[in-house]
Amino acid sequence: MNYNWNWSVLFQEPYLGWLFSGLQWTLLVAIAAWVIAFVLGSAIGILRTVPNRLVRTLAAAYVELFRNIPLLVQLFIWYFVVPELLPEELGLWVKRDMPNPEYVTAVVALGAYTAARVAEQVRSGIQTIRKDLVNAGLAIGLTPLQTYLYIRLPISYRIIVPPLTSEFLTIFKNSSLALTIGVLELTAQARQIENYTFQGFEAFTAATVLYLVITLLVVLLMRLIDQKTRIPGSVGAN
C-alpha cells in the first residue's frame, strides 16, 4: 500500500498555526525551565563543594533524588500529588485558579530535574580547579567566599560550557513530555494535526525539522559562547 503524501496540509489553517503555537510553547517551557535549572543547579553544585559536611550531604541528596527518578514520574507527582499535599486553600488555588497550571508545573518539574544534572556539571567544574590557585587566593587575603567569586566560579563556568550545551539541548527534547499533563507544545500539536488530518508522517516530520532548527541554533549559540570564554591553553583552545 502506497502512502499518499500531502505536505500542503501543513500550510493550511489552522494546522500551520498549531505548529507555530506548539513551537512557541516548547520555547517557553524549555527556556523558563533552563533558567530555573541553571540558577538552582549552580547553587546546588556549589553547595556540593563547600567544607560543611551536612550541607554537602543535603545537596548530594537533592541530586540523587531528582536525577534518579524518571522525569515523567516527576511531572505526574508535581501535577497530581503536590497540590494534594499543600494546605487546602493553596491546593485549590493551584488546581483551579493558578494561571496556566500545566505550563507552570512543566517548567518547575523540568527545571528541578535538570538542576540536578547541572549541579553535577558545576561541581565537577569546581573540583577540576587546581588547589594551588585557591591556596594562592587565600594567601593574598581572599576569604573562602571570595575564592568562589573570583577564582573557582569564573574558571569552572568557562570549563563546563560544552557539557552545559548538552544539558541545554536535552531540556528542549525533554519538554515534549509536557504534553502528558496538557501543555500543547510542539509534539502535542503534531499529534493533534495527525488526529485531525490523518497525515501523521507530515506532521511529525515538520515537528522533527523544527526541533532540529532549535537544537542547531542552540549549538551555534553555545559554540560562540565557548569560543569567547575558552581559557587560553586549555584543551580545544586554538
SULGI-V891483 format. One record per pair of residues at least 24 apart in sequence whose ideal C-beta (glycine too) atoms are under 6 Angstrom apart, sorted by the first residue. I is the first residue (numbers start at 1). J is the second residue. D is the distance in whole Angstrom. If there is no record, write none. Layout:
[[I:J:D] [I:J:D]]
//
This chain:
[[6:199:5] [7:202:6] [9:197:5] [9:199:5] [10:202:6] [10:206:5] [15:193:5] [18:189:4] [18:193:6] [19:189:6] [19:206:6] [22:185:5] [22:186:4] [22:189:3] [23:186:5] [23:210:5] [25:183:6] [25:185:4] [26:175:5] [26:185:4] [26:186:4] [29:106:5] [29:107:6] [29:175:5] [29:178:5] [30:171:5] [30:172:5] [30:175:5] [32:107:5] [33:107:5] [33:110:4] [33:111:4] [33:171:6] [34:171:5] [36:111:3] [37:111:5] [37:114:4] [37:115:5] [37:118:5] [40:115:4] [41:115:4] [41:118:3] [41:119:4] [42:122:5] [44:119:4] [45:119:4] [45:122:3] [45:123:4] [48:123:4] [49:123:6] [49:126:5] [63:116:5] [63:119:5] [66:112:6] [66:113:5] [66:116:4] [67:116:4] [71:113:5] [71:174:6] [71:177:6] [72:177:6] [74:109:5] [74:113:6] [75:109:5] [75:181:6] [78:105:5] [78:109:4] [79:105:5] [79:181:5] [102:181:5] [102:182:4] [102:183:5] [103:183:6] [105:181:6] [106:178:4] [106:183:5] [110:174:6] [114:171:5] [117:167:6] [118:167:6] [121:160:5] [121:163:5] [121:164:6] [125:156:3] [125:159:5] [125:160:4] [126:152:5] [126:156:5] [129:155:6] [158:229:5] [158:231:5] [161:225:6] [161:226:4] [165:222:4] [168:218:6] [169:215:5] [169:218:6] [172:214:6]]
//
